[in-house]
Amino acid sequence: MNFLDRITINPSICHGKPCVRGMRWPVEVVLDLLGSGMTMDEIIEDHPELEKEDIIACINYARLSVSGQALKDVA
């Protein structure tokens, strides 16, 4: 499974920021939750619309962004 298939960019959703599965969950918000010390299980418990694979996709997207690769280069 390509986790990055879960990250979408739509100019009509969250001002075109990368989001999880077209929902109004920007990648940066999921990363903020992880950065605050929440575990994947805690995030999913508080936000059941998210799945473990969504969180992994956000981490992978961030890794690629830091490395200089864009989402379009990965697809």
C-alpha positions as a Markdown table, in Angstrom:
| # | Residue | x | y | z |
|---|---|---|---|---|
| 1 | Met | 0.0 | 0.0 | 0.0 |
| 2 | Asn | 1.3 | 3.5 | -0.9 |
| 3 | Phe | 0.4 | 5.5 | 2.2 |
| 4 | Leu | 0.9 | 8.7 | 0.3 |
| 5 | Asp | -2.3 | 7.9 | -1.6 |
| 6 | Arg | -4.0 | 9.1 | 1.6 |
| 7 | Ile | -2.6 | 12.6 | 1.3 |
| 8 | Thr | -4.6 | 14.9 | -1.0 |
| 9 | Ile | -4.2 | 18.5 | -2.1 |
| 10 | Asn | -7.4 | 20.3 | -3.2 |
| 11 | Pro | -7.5 | 24.1 | -3.5 |
| 12 | Ser | -11.0 | 24.0 | -2.1 |
| 13 | Ile | -10.1 | 22.3 | 1.1 |
| 14 | Cys | -8.0 | 24.0 | 3.8 |
| 15 | His | -6.6 | 26.5 | 1.3 |
| 16 | Gly | -4.9 | 23.8 | -0.7 |
| 17 | Lys | -2.8 | 22.5 | 2.2 |
| 18 | Pro | -2.0 | 18.7 | 2.1 |
| 19 | Cys | -4.8 | 16.9 | 3.9 |
| 20 | Val | -5.7 | 13.4 | 4.9 |
| 21 | Arg | -8.1 | 11.7 | 2.4 |
| 22 | Gly | -9.8 | 14.9 | 1.3 |
| 23 | Met | -11.0 | 15.6 | 4.9 |
| 24 | Arg | -10.3 | 18.9 | 6.7 |
| 25 | Trp | -7.4 | 17.3 | 8.5 |
| 26 | Pro | -4.2 | 19.1 | 7.3 |
| 27 | Val | -1.0 | 17.0 | 7.5 |
| 28 | Glu | 0.5 | 19.8 | 9.7 |
| 29 | Val | -2.2 | 19.4 | 12.3 |
| 30 | Val | -1.6 | 15.6 | 12.6 |
| 31 | Leu | 2.1 | 16.3 | 12.9 |
| 32 | Asp | 1.4 | 18.9 | 15.6 |
| 33 | Leu | -0.6 | 16.3 | 17.6 |
| 34 | Leu | 2.3 | 13.9 | 17.3 |
| 35 | Gly | 4.8 | 16.6 | 18.3 |
| 36 | Ser | 2.7 | 17.4 | 21.4 |
| 37 | Gly | 3.5 | 13.9 | 22.6 |
| 38 | Met | 0.3 | 12.2 | 21.7 |
| 39 | Thr | 0.6 | 8.6 | 20.5 |
| 40 | Met | -1.1 | 7.3 | 17.4 |
| 41 | Asp | -3.6 | 5.4 | 19.6 |
| 42 | Glu | -4.4 | 8.5 | 21.5 |
| 43 | Ile | -5.0 | 10.5 | 18.3 |
| 44 | Ile | -7.2 | 7.8 | 16.9 |
| 45 | Glu | -9.1 | 7.6 | 20.2 |
| 46 | Asp | -9.8 | 11.3 | 20.3 |
| 47 | His | -10.4 | 11.5 | 16.5 |
| 48 | Pro | -11.9 | 8.2 | 15.3 |
| 49 | Glu | -12.3 | 9.5 | 11.7 |
| 50 | Leu | -8.5 | 9.1 | 11.4 |
| 51 | Glu | -6.8 | 5.8 | 10.9 |
| 52 | Lys | -3.3 | 4.6 | 11.8 |
| 53 | Glu | -2.5 | 4.5 | 8.1 |
| 54 | Asp | -3.4 | 8.2 | 7.8 |
| 55 | Ile | -1.0 | 9.1 | 10.6 |
| 56 | Ile | 1.8 | 7.1 | 8.9 |
| 57 | Ala | 1.0 | 8.8 | 5.6 |
| 58 | Cys | 1.4 | 12.2 | 7.3 |
| 59 | Ile | 4.8 | 11.2 | 8.7 |
| 60 | Asn | 5.9 | 9.9 | 5.3 |
| 61 | Tyr | 4.7 | 13.1 | 3.6 |
| 62 | Ala | 6.7 | 15.1 | 6.1 |
| 63 | Arg | 9.8 | 13.0 | 5.5 |
| 64 | Leu | 9.5 | 13.5 | 1.7 |
| 65 | Ser | 8.9 | 17.2 | 2.1 |
| 66 | Val | 12.0 | 17.7 | 4.3 |
| 67 | Ser | 14.0 | 15.7 | 1.7 |
| 68 | Gly | 12.9 | 18.1 | -1.0 |
| 69 | Gln | 10.6 | 15.8 | -2.8 |
| 70 | Ala | 7.1 | 17.0 | -3.6 |
| 71 | Leu | 3.9 | 14.9 | -3.4 |
| 72 | Lys | 3.6 | 15.0 | -7.2 |
| 73 | Asp | 7.0 | 13.5 | -7.6 |
| 74 | Val | 6.0 | 10.5 | -5.5 |
| 75 | Ala | 2.7 | 9.6 | -7.1 |
